[in-house]
């Protein structure tokens, strides 16, 4: 994974490709001619939503409760 820092908004942009057209996703500036560096950030997946009560694990939703999907 590669990263570039936008010179206008100073935010980092990430890509799986080192070259080709590269636009800042925050401000739209063209970053194609900037040097890409290997991304040193380790991405850690986190779960943002609670598990669904109708998950195949066999758990059932409590009786009388409505489930919004």
HELIX and SHEET records of a PDB file:
SHEET    1   A 3 UNK A  12  UNK A  15  0                                        
SHEET    2   A 3 UNK A   2  UNK A   5 -1                                        
SHEET    3   A 3 UNK A  37  UNK A  38 -1                                        
END                                                                             
